[in-house]
Amino acid sequence: MVTQARNVKAKVVNGINVDDLVVPIDSVKKDAKKGKTNWRVTTIWERQTRSRAQVEGFEIGGQKVPRQFSFEIDEPRELGGSNRFANPQEHLIAALNACMVVGYVAQCAVRGITIETLAIETDGEIDLRGFLGIDPSVPTGYEKLSYVVRIKGSGTKEEFAKVHEAVMATSPNFYNLSRSVDPRTYVARRVTAAIPVAENILLRDSTPPRGSQSDEAMIAFTNDPNAERATTASNCAFRRARGALS
């Protein structure tokens, strides 16, 4: 008997094979240990304020996966650098945005929603008096970060709202920056202090940038704590009723 193989067309949405997403989900459901991951970056000083970050791999489910990447980091001339590369703050914000992009793309894919355009803009203020040690009462980092997500695709306003809620609930970097993380400082292999990265940084809404293009099908998500800004037909917005994330 000759068995003919059938070509099963993969379900690909937003460039993602949806079937491939199901495999790790089912695997982790059956064995929680397979969901454990470990991420490591080694940063090496080069000269001036420049450094090079190296990635050699990560771990998933107890298995090491080799990966070779490197990227350069610098500071603007105004902060003593040579302005050759983006600085640590820009990498931090980019990592937050990129993590959320993955969430939107994946959440839309499993729902069968195709994305035409997706852009996330995040900004925050740092008072250099804290960083420079001028005033110890001034925080050295962000007290709040503001973001605006603009997404356009085949989904309805209600569907995109559900996607937005799912992304905010599951994005690792959104979690990392909206809650305290406890990296420990080691000296001679002894723990000497536990330093929180941030004290509950609040992600709050900011006014959309001037000159931004509007589109009837564009939906913007932000985290306006007051949820009072009026929506328009050209720029619908889903807003969280509560701005403080804890």
N, C-alpha and C positions, 0 to 999 in steps of 0.2 A: 504494500500500500504506500502510495506516495502522498506525503503530507505537504501541502502548499503553505508556505509561510505568508501570513498576511501582513502587509505594511500598515502599521498603526501610526497614523499621523499624530505627532506630539502636539499637545495643546500649548501653544506659545503665546503669551500675552505680555506686551511691553518688553519683549526680548527675553522673557523668563519662561523656561519650561515648567509649567505649573505642576506637572507630574513629579518633577525632580524635587519640588518643595514638599511633597507629601511623604517622600521616603524618610528624610531626617525627622519629620514630625512623628511619624509612626514609630520610628526607632527609639526616640527619646521617651515616648509614651510607654513603651515596653520596658525600657531600662534607663532610669534617670541619670545613671553615670555617663551615658553616652552624650548627655547634654552639657557636660562640664567642659569648658574651654579655658585656655590660658593664653594670654597675649603678652608679648615681650618686645620691647624696643630698646636698643642700645644707642645712646647719643654720645658722640665723640667731638670734643672741642677741636677746631681746626686753627683758627686765628681770629684775633679781634673778637667780634661777637658772633662769628660764624660757627656753626656746628653741623655735623652730619649725622642723621638718624639712620640706623641700620636695622632692617628686619631680616631675621634668618629663619623664621618659621613660627608656628603656633601649635597648640595641642588641642585635640578634640576627642573626647571619649577616651582619654589616656593614650592616644596615639599622636606621635609627633609628625607634623606635616611641614616639610622644608619649603621655604619661600624666600627668595632673595630680592630685596628692595632696599633702596636708599634714597634719601631726599635731604636737601640742604635747607638750613634755617639761618636767618640773619636778623638784623635790626635795621631800621631806617637810619640815615645819617644823623638825624636829629636826636637819636638815642645812642649814638656812639658806634653805629654799624656802618657797613659799606653799601647797604640797600641793594644787595644782589639777589636776595631771596625774601620770601614772606617771613614775618616774624612769628614767635611762638603764639601770640594772641590770635593771629590770623589762622594759624594751623589749628588752634583749639576750636575756633568758631567754624572753620571749614570741616573739622571732624564731626561737630554737632550737626551741621547742615547735611553732610554726606550720609551720616547715619540715618537721619530722618528721611532723606531721599530714598534710601534702600527700603525703609518701612513703607513709604507711600507706594512705591513701585510694586513691592511684593503684595501689600494689602489689596491694591487695585487688581493685580494679576489674578489672585485667588477668587476675586469677585467677578472676574470677566470684564473689568473696566479698562478700557484702553486710554492711555495718557497721550495727549498731544504735546503739551508743554507743562513743565514743572520747574518752579524756581523758588528758592528759599533765601531770604535775606535776613541776616541776624547782625545786630550791633550791640555794643555796650560801652560804658565809660569806665576808665580807670584813672584815678587821681594819682599823678606821679609823686605827690608829697608822701604817700605811703610807701611806694616802691623805692624812692630815694632816701627814705629814713628821715625825712624832714619833720614829719608830725606823726608820732606813734598812734594818735587817735584816728588817723585816716586809714581806711581799709586798703590793703595792698592790691586787691583785685576787684572783680565785679561785684556790685551789690545787686544788680539786675541785668538781665539780657533781654533784648526785645527781638521778636522775630515776626516775619510776615511770610506766609506760604501762599503762592499763587499757583493754582493748578487748573488745567483745562483738559477735558476729555469727554468720553462717552457717558460718564456717570451723571446722575442728577445731583442737585444740591444736597438732598437728603443722604444719598449714597456717599458723596464725598465727605459729608459731616461724620458719618460712621467710620469712614477710613481715617479721618483726622483723629477721632477719639482713640481708635485702635493704635495708631502710630504713637500718640502721646503716652499710651499705656504700656507700650512694648519697646520703645526705642532705648537701647542701652545708654547711649550718650546723653539723651535727654534726661534719663534717670541719673546719670553720673553728675550732671551739672545742676540738677534741681534738688539734689540731696547731698548730705555730707558723705564723703568717702574717706576712709581711714588708712592711708599708707603709713607704714611704720618706718622710723629711722633707725638704722642699725650702725653701731660703732663697735668694732672688734667683736662682731657677732652677738652683741648684746643689745636688746631693745632699750633705747634710752628715752624715747618719746613717741607719742602718737599724735600726728599732726593732721587735723582735718583739712582737706583741700579747700572746702568752701563751707560757709555757714548758711545752708539753705538759700542758695542763690535763687532769687525770684525771677522767673521768666515772665516778662510783662510786655504788653503791646507797645509798639511805637507807631508813629504816623507813617503811612506808606511814603516812599520817596517821591519827591516832586518830579514831574515829567514822566511818570510811569504810564505805560500804555494801558488803556482799558479795553476790555473785550466782553461782549455780551455773555459768552460762555465761560468766562474766567471766574473762578471762585477763589477767594482769598481767605486763608485761615490765620488768625492771630490770637493772642491771649490777652485781650483787653480785660483788665480786672473789673471795669465798670460795665462793660457790654452795652454801652449807650450809643456808640457811634452809629449813625444811620447807614443802612445799606442802600445801594443803588442797583439798578438793573445791569449796569455795566461792571459792577465790582461787588458781587455778593460776598458776604463774609459770615463765617461761622465763628462764634466767639465763646470762650469758656466763661461761665458766670462767675467763677472764682479765679482770681489771678494767682494767689499764693499756692504753690505746689509743695506739698510736704508729705 
